[in-house]
Amino acid sequence: MEDVWRTGRLARCEHLSKRFLLDAQPGDAVKLITDGYAEAKGRRAGDKALADMSVAGAAAQATASLRSGNAVAAAKAASEAVSAARTAGSKLQHTQGLLLLLSAHSASGKLSAGLTAALEAVEAAKRCAARELEVLAYEAAVEVLLGLGETARAEMVAQEAVASLSKGAPPACGLAALALLSSVYQVGGSPPLALKAAKRGLELVSSTSSTSSRSNPRLEASALLLIADAYPGSQEAIESAKASISKFRELEDKSGQASALIALAFALGDQVEPELEEARQAGLDAVELFVAAGDESGGAALARCVASRACALLQQGEQANRLAVEAQQAFKKKGLALAATYASDLIIDTPFAALEQQGAKLLLDAEQKAHIEINESATQESLESIVTALHSYNTTGQHKWLKGLVLHIEGSPVPARLHSYAMATGTFLIGLRSLGVPIVSCCWGIVAGPTWALLLTGDYRLASEDTRFMIPILNPLECLPQLVGRSTATHLTMESGTVSAANLLEMSVIHQVQIDQDTTQKAAAEQAKRIANFPVLSSRQTLSCMCPDAEKYLLVH
């Protein structure tokens, strides 16, 4: 069972989240199940054989439907297989049928039904003492729970798997259960707990070896790989990955060695001071080993993704793009859709790989106006600090209140990974609107994504003449129709292409167009100054009548 989780990872997002590569679609479970059913077809005639063949026929039909993409037909056939197995009194085939039914429900997006089948499969596997099927059932149940967003419950099921499989089961099954628990902690954002679970796996393997007086080098290498993968940002990850590489080399296991090299690459890239050149070389070495082992479309493609990411961070764009394209083609050839999407994201992200989040800046002038310099890659900490400072300024009791706010917005689109939570959801905008002061916004560059929301937050909006506005607005403000009208809102969210500042001026989305960035910023400051000359109370009352409520400035996803 170590191969179920040792073979490799399907996709990684910023070196932390990952899945395991499966050799078939929809997964290893299908192969294991159908292998069990195939044996029934060769038996002689008789009541038991006929029952087995009935189950095998339904299972074969379900498998064929799954692989052809017909999840509804697969679920129907899998249900028939479960019923036939129950009638025949075959506990093993009943368990296998439930796992097949789970695969069908998952393929059709019915996660709740899939969870029910997975939990039933766990109990059925326990009754027939099928430890490997029990591992598969627990893994399936945890994956479905994570897909439903029930991380706490997923942790409980993983803990149950550890308790069930750590004693009286083959060491590989216990190690697989601890790997499952470790992955749940990683998804939940607790790498230290993931590392602790992984270390328990190594202790389990070591204690089994000492008890039986026989060591299992392959399991030991796999346990070290699990530790390396659990907390890539730790120094221990590098040491464990190197130890795993050494053991797999002694075993002449090229796939295992390559998998450990991938873990080493992630660990090197996740350090406080990343060792990117070493990570790139580890990824390329893993490619060669996977190819030598005959895993060109799976492991080698994943290793190319790893090397591509390292090259991108080293600003070696041409090589990064080539490796990602090769990986994408290999994944598509094998039918691994999720991995192909990951490779596509790498291709898109290559020009932006070296970019990092930047802090937004707050300035207060002598006329009690606030100026915020910002772009869509602003850090969460800077946005929270700005909102806190502005609200504190209005409540200090010094008889000073903000009279206006100017947003100086640089249009520079970046990948979603650089969007802070406050920027991506609109909570920062709610914080600004709840100040109750007039807001003037001005922009230049390329306006796309969350930059649209920053611009539209202003009561008076300006843009430089050369600003390019990208539509559609994919995550518009909830109050967009109230701000620009239903017809214009429909145009901005349904059409695609580039819109000029002049066109938006005609549509009344913006109120003023200036010749360049400097002129635009000066005009915005002057407009805010004119508005600030009005009495504060009058401005607040006007805003309360004309503007949507602050909570309407959330972004719609």
N, C-alpha and C positions, 0 to 999 in steps of 0.2 A: 504493500500500500504506500510505501514511501514515494513511488513513482507518481502517485496521484497529485502530490503537492511538491515534489522535488523537480519535476521536469522543467519548470520555468514559470514565468509570469506573463499574463496576457497583456496587461496595460498598467502603466504607472503614471501617476499625476504628480509632478514635482517631487519625485523620489520617495513618496510616502505610501500612497494607496496602490494596491496591486491585486491581481487575480492570478490564478494558475493556468498555464497553457493546457488545453485539452487536445487530445489527438484526433477526436472525431466530433461531429456535430449531431445532436446537441450536447454530447459529452461522453465521458468514459462510462457513465452509468448505463447508457444504451448498449454499448459493446458488451459489458459484463452481463447485462440482462439477456440479450439475444444469444450470447454464447450458451447460457444456461438452457434456453428454450430449444436451441438447435439439437441438443442431445436427445430430446424426446422424439424427434422425427424418425430416428433410425430404429426405434424399438418395434418389437413384434406386436401383432394385434392382441387386444385384450382390453378390459374395461379401463384399467389404469393407463395403458398406453394411449387409448383413444382420448381419454381426458387430457393427458399431457399434450397430445397432438392438437386438441382443440385450443388449449392455452397457447401453444406455440404458434398456431395459425393467427390467433388474435394479436399476439405480440409482434409477429412478423408484419402484419398489416399496420399496426400502430407505428412500428419503426420506419416502415416505408413511407408512411404519411408524414412523419416528423421530418425525414430527410428531404421530402419533396416540398416541405413548407406548409402542408395542410394540417394545422394544429387542431382544428375542430374534429376532423376525421380521426386523427391520432388519439385524441381524448376519448372518442367513442369506442375505438378498437381497444384502447388500453383498459377502459372500464369493463369491456367484455372479457379481457384477459384476467382481470382481477376477480370477476364473478366466477369464471370457469375454474380458476385456481382454488377459490374458496370452496366451490362445489366438490372439486376433486380431493379436497383435504390436504393440498400440498402447501405447507407453510412457506417453504423456500420460494416457490413460484408465486405465491401470494405476495411476498415481500418484493420480489422482482417486478411484478405487475404494478404494484403501488409506486415504485420508483419510475417506471415508464409513464404512469399516469401523471406523476409530478412533472416530468419533462414536458408532457403535452400541455398541461395547464400553464406552466411557465412560458412556453413558447407562444401561447395565445394571450398572455398577459393576465391570466386569472391567478394572481399570486395568493389570494386567500384560499382558493381551492387547492392550489399547489401546496400550501403550508399544511392543510389538513391531511393530504396524501403523504407528505413527508413525515409528519408526526406518527401517522398510522404505520408507515414503513419502519420507523424506529422500533416501535413496539413489536411489530411482526418479526423483524430481524432478531430481536432479543429472544423471542420465543423459539426460533429455530437455530439459535446460536450461530448465526451467519455474521461473523464479526466484520468482514470486509463490507458487506451490504449495510451493516449498522453504521459504519463510518460514512459511507456514501449518503445514507439517509440523514445523519446528523449534519453533514456538510450542506446538503440540499435545504434542510430546514433553516439553518443559519443564514444561508444566502437569501432565501425568501424573506426572512424576517428583516434582514438588512435592506432588502429591496423595498419593504414596506415602511422603512424608517424606524423600526422597533429595535433600536440598538441594545437597550437594557434587556429585553427578552431574549435577543440573540445571544447575549453574554450568558444568560441563565442556561440556555440550551447547550451552549458550548461547555459550560462548567459541568453540566450533566453528562455530556459526552466524555469528558476527562475522567469523571468519577466512574463511569461504566467501563471504559476501555483501558484504564491504567492498570487494572488488576485482572488477572485471569484471561487476558487477551494477548495476542502476539505483540511484541514490543513495537512493531511497525504501526499497529493500529493505535496504540497509546500515543505514539509520537505524532500520528496524524491528528488525533484529537487535540493535543496541545498546540499543534500548528494552527488548528482551527480557532482555538481560543486566542492565540497570539494575533491572528488576522482580525478578529473582532475588536481587540484592543487598538489595533492600528487604525481601523476604520473609525473607532470612537475617539481618536486623537490622543491616545495614551501610550506612546512608544515605550516608556519605562515599564509599564505593566506587560506590554507585549514581549519585552526582553525577559522579564521575569518568567513568563510562561514558557518562552523558548528555552531558558536555562533548565527549567523543570524537565523538558524533553531530553536534554543531554544527561541529566541526572538519572532519568528513567532508563536510558540506554546503557549508561555506565553500570548502574546497579544490576541490571539484567545480565550484563556480561560477567560481572564478578560472581553472581550467584550460580550461573551455569558453567562457569570456568571456560566459556567460549566467547570471545569477542566478536562483534559484528561490525567490521570496518565500514561497511556501506551505511549502516544506520548511524554510526558515529559521525561519518562525513555529512550525512543528511541533517543530523541534529546541529552540527556546527553551522551548516548553511542556514538553518532556521534562525539561529542566533544572529548571524550576520544580517539577515533580512528583517529582523524584528525592529531594530532601532538603528537605521543607517547613519544617523548623526553622531553616534557614539564611537569612541576609539576602539571599543571592544568589537564593533562590527567589522572593522578592518582586520583585526587579528583573527577573528573567527573565520572570516572569508578566506584568508590566506591559509589557515589550517585546513579548511575544507578542501581548497584547491589541491593541497599537498596530498591529502588522503585519497581523493578521487584520482589523482595522477598515479598513485601507487596501485590503485585498483584497475588502472587503464580504462577508466570510465570517462570517455570524452564528453558525453552529454552532461554528466555530473560536474566535471571540471569546468565546462563552459557556463553552467548555471551558477557555480560559485564565483566565476569571473564577473558575471553580471551583478551579483550581490556586492562584489568588491568595487565595481564601477560606481554603483549607487552610493556606497559608503564613502568612497573618495570624494564624490561630488557633493555630499551632504555635510562635510566637515565645516567648522567655523571658517577655516581657510581652505577652500576647495582645491583639491589636486586634480585639476581638469585634464591635464595632459596624460597623467597616469590613468585616469578614468577612461579617456578616449582609447588608449592602447589596450586596456582591459576589455573594452567592448569589441575592438577589432580582433583581439585574440580569441574571444568567445565566438565570433563569427566563423573563424577558421576551424575551430574545434567542432562546432555544430555541423558545418558542412562536411567535415571528415567523418562525422558520426551518421551522416545521411539525413539530417534534420534541416534541410534547406528552407522549407516553407514555414516552419514553426519557430524553433529556437534561434536559428540563424537570423531570421527576420527580426525577432525581438532584440537580439544583440546589435543589429544594425540600428535599431531605434535608440538604444543606449549610446552607441558611438555617435549617432547623429546629434543627440542632445548635447553631448560633450563638445563636439565640433562647433555647434551653434554658440555655445557659451564662450568658446575660444575665438569666436568671430571668424570661423572658417566656413563661411556660408555655402560655398559651392559644394564642398565635400559633405556638409551636413544635409543639404538638399538631396544630393545624389543617394546617400544612404537611406534617407527617409522614403524616397520614391521607390527604391528597390524593396524596402520592407513592406510598403503599402501594396505593391504588386504581388509579392509573395503571400501576404495575408489574404488578399482577395482571391488568389488562385486556390488557396486552401479553404476558403469560405468562412474565415474568421472575421466577422463583421466588426466586432468591437475593437479588435486589434487594428484593423484597417482604418477605422476612424481615428484611433490614437496616432497612427502614422500620418494621417492627413493633417491632424492638429500640429504635429511636429513640422510639417512642410510649411504650414501657414505661419507658425510661430518663429521660424528660423530668423527672419529679419529683426525680430523683437527680443531674441533670447537674452541679450546682454542688458536689456532695460530693467530698471528697478523702480519701485514706487518712490515718489517724491513727496515731501511734506508741503502742504498748502501753507501760505503765509498770510498773517493778519497784521494790518497797519491801522492805527487810529490817528486821524489828523486833528488839528486844533479846532476844527469846526464841528467836532463831535460826529464825524462820519467815519464809518469803518470801511476799509478796502481789503478785499480778499483776493490774492493771486492764487489761481487754482487750475488744475487740469484733471482729467479723469483718472490719473494714476496716483492721486493724493492718498497718503497713508491714513489708516483708521485713527491712529493716535492724533495726528494733526487736525483731523476733522472734529474729533471729540473735544480737543483742547480749544478750538476756535469757538464752537457752540457754547462751551462752558464759560469762556472768557467774555463773550458778548452778553450772555444772560447775567453774569456777575456784574458787568459794567452798568446794566440797567437797574440793578437792585442794591447798589452800594450805599445809598442814602446820602450821596454827596451833591444832590440836586443837579446831577448831570445825567442826561439820557441820550441814547443814540438818536440822531435825527435822520440818518439814512445809511444805506449799505450799498457798496459798489462791488460787483463781482467782475474781476478781470479774468476772463476764461481763455486759456490757450487750447485751441482745437488740435489735439494730437492723439488719434486713436491708438489704443493698445489692446493686447489680448485680455480676455475676461479674467485671467489669473491675476492681473495687476489691479483689478477693481476691488477696493475695500468693501466691506459689508455696508457701511453707511452710504457709499457712493452707488453701489449696485441696487440697493433697495429703496433709496430716497429718504432714509431717516435723517440724513444730514440736511436735506432740504426742509423737512418738517421743523427741524431745529431752527433754521433761519427764518422760516415764515412765522413761527410762533413768537418771534421778537416783536412783531407788530409794527415794523418800520418799513418805509418805502425802500424797494430794492431796484437798483439799476444794474443791468447786466450788459456786458460788452464782450465780443468774441472775435477771434481771428483764427486762421489756419483751416483745419478740416473738422467740421462738426459732425460727429457720429456717436452712436451709443449713448452713454450717460451724459455726454457733453450737451446733448439736446435738452435734457432735463435741467442742467445748470442754467442754460440760456433762458429757457421758458419760465424759470422761477422768478425772473425779473419782472417788475411791473412796467418798466420801460426798457426796451431792448435795442441794442446797437450792434452793428457788425461792420468790419472793414470790407471794402469793395471786392477784394480778392478771396474772401472766405468761401469755401466750398461746403455745401450742406448735403450730406449723404442720406438718402431715403431708401427704403422705409425706416421709420423709427420702430425698432423691434420691441423695445420695452418702454412704451410711452407713459407719461404721467397719467394718473387716474383722472385728473381734471383737465386733460388736453382739450376735449370739446368745449369746455367752459372758457378756456383761454383764447382759442383761435376760431371757434365755431365748428359745427359738426361737419360741414362740407370740407373745410380746410383740413380738419383732423383726419377725415377719411382719406384725403389725397396724400397726406404726409405718412400715413401708416399702410397704405395699400399700393402706392406707386413705387417704382424703383428707379434709381439713377442719381444724378447730381443736380442740385438746384442752386442757382446763384443768389447772392444777397439781394440783387435788384428784384428778382422774382418774388422772394419772400417779403420784400417791402411792399410790392403790389398786393400781396395776399394779406397784408397787415399782421404777419407773424412777427416781424421786427418793425421798429418805428423810425429808425434812422440808419443811413449807410454813409460811412466816411471813407476817405481815400486810402488810408493805411492804418496799421496797428497803433502807432503813436497818436495819430489824430483821433482815432476811435476811443482810446483810453482817456484822452483829455476831454473829449466831448461827453463821455459818460460821467466823469468827475464834475464837469460844469452842470450837467443836468441834475445830478444828485445835490449839488450846491443850491440850485434854484428851488428844488423841492424842499430842501432843509430849511429854507427861509420862511416857509409857512409854519404856523403854530403846530407844535407836536400833536396836540389833541385833535386838531382838525385833520391832520394826515392820518392818524390812527383810525378816526371815524370813517374817513373816506375809504381806507383800505378794507375795513370790516364790511362795508357795503358792496364794494366792487370785486373783491378777490374771493376765490374759493377758500374753504376752511383749510387750515394748515395740514390736517391729516389726509387731505385729498392729493397731496404732492408725493405720495408713494408711487413707485414705478410698478406697472402692471407686468407680471411675468406669465 
